[in-house]
């Protein structure tokens, strides 16, 4: 674990992108302001994680889950962010489910393709063997 909060700063590119998306076009943000927002965001993440960890520990778990984070957000008195957070979490779950289903479908398609290729190879081998056997029968008759 990091010894100092400044060791855990979020990437500047991420902070800059979030700031640009949150503000209207034409609004400039100084380097100093971006740095302050970055530090504030890092401290918020640490505080939210600590609060969520408290809920996990009360439940005698070592793994934080989404419910712990929701409870932490509520405890930190950010209730107005709970609904957007729930919606974002639901969208994430749907996206993950869709990815999982797509991956499973690709795996099934690949297995089917391999099975079809194996069947085709077997059929070709059988045809070759039948052709060789017919040739041998003709030699025996002559």
C-alpha positions, 0 to 999 in steps of 0.5 A, a space after each residue: 500500500 502507498 505510504 502517502 496519498 500523493 503516491 496514489 494520484 490518478 493519471 493526468 490524462 484521465 483527469 483532463 478528459 473528465 474535466 473536459 467532459 464536465 465543462 462546456 466548450 470554451 472553458 479553460 482550466 489551469 494546470 494548478 486547478 487540474 492538479 487540485 482536482 486530481 488530488 481531490 479525486 485521489 483523496 475522494 477515492 481513498 476515503 470512499 474505499 476506506 468507508 467501503 472497506 469498513 462495511 466489508 469488515 463489519 460483514 466479516 469479508 475481505 472483498 469489497 463489493 458494489 453494495 459496500 461502495 453504495 453504502 459508503 457513498 450513502 454514509 459519506 452523504 452523497 445520496 444524490 449520486 446513488 441513482 446514477 451510480 446504480 444505473 452505471 453499475 447496471 449498464 456495466 453488468 449488462 455490458 459484461 454479460 453481453 461480452 461473456 455471451 459473445 465470447 461463449 458464442 465465439 467459442 461454440 462457433 469455433 468448436 462447431 467449425 472444428 467439429 465440421 472440419 474433423 467430420 469433413 477430414 474423416 469423410 475424405 479419409 474414408 473416401 480415399 480408403 474406399 478408393 484404395 480398397 476398390 483398386 486392390 479388389 480390381 488387382 485381385 480379380 485380374 
